[in-house]
Amino acid sequence: MKVHPEWSQRLLRKGVLVQETYELFAAWDDGLSVADNLKSTLSGRHRTAGWEREVTSTLKRRLRGVEPARPLIALAKGGMPLADWRDCLRLWVGASEEPFHDFATGWLFDEHEKGRYQIRSEDVRPVLAKAIASRGPEAKPLSEYGLLRGARDLLRMAVDLAMLSGDGPTKTFASIAMSDDVTMFYVHMISDLESNTKKMLTSRLWRLAYMAPKDVHVALLRLHQYKRLNYEVAGNIAQVGLPFGSALECAERIAA
């Protein structure tokens, strides 16, 4: 299930919508279309009709391909606590959406590793400008204000997904502590996304939880100790035996 992150100005501008997405997935009916699920769950639940249309359009865009979201739907329907589910949502958004993917797994992770404490929109503006330039001629240039607004949106997404904290213009790095269930989900979901369990061990997607390969090693040892999976290391060779064949199967078992 290799996913190539797609650039979306709408998803960046409107944000993650964690609560709305959780409620949508918790009430998901496989017998209905995406549009009908959105209508059934969201209709009449927002402060204005205009905002309801914005939320609906944003989630419809995020769910253009609903199959990759099936594991998250299973977790929400199974009643996973919102804080844990948000950690799982972070992996999905971080794997599939630009420019958040490059921002979170690149610059933000690197700054975290350097021990940086505070971040402001002005710090992120050149990062976003570079990301836009890397898209080539197809990229529509942004004004200085557009870049600043986009930088604010990236920081807001990182706050909503618990990578940063702070209500004001200055954000600080959050401490991410994932439950064993969430870590198990990451192991299976990243294995699916990389199409290879071996590549999972060193995948950059772990950076969405501020985890370097050494941190992944420690997490897998813990899961092995509690018999959640099999993890054998001999020198530079590591082997992982997963109990489930896919992230969806893992999510269904966690939710049971």
Buried (B, 14 or more C-beta within 10 A) or exposed (E): BEBEBEBBEEBBEBBBBBEBBBBBBBBBEEEEEBEEBBEEBBEEEBEEEEEBEBBBEBBBEBBEEBEBBBBBBBBBBBEBEBEBBBBBBBBBBBBBBBBBBBBBBBBBBEBBEEEEEEBBBEBBBEBBBEBBEEEEEEEEEBEEEBBBBBBBBBBBBBBBBBBBEBEEEEBEBBEBEBBEBBBBBBBBBBBBBBEEBEEBBEBBBBBBBBBEEEEBBEBBEEBBEEEBBEBEEEEEEBEBEBBBEBBBBBBBBBBE
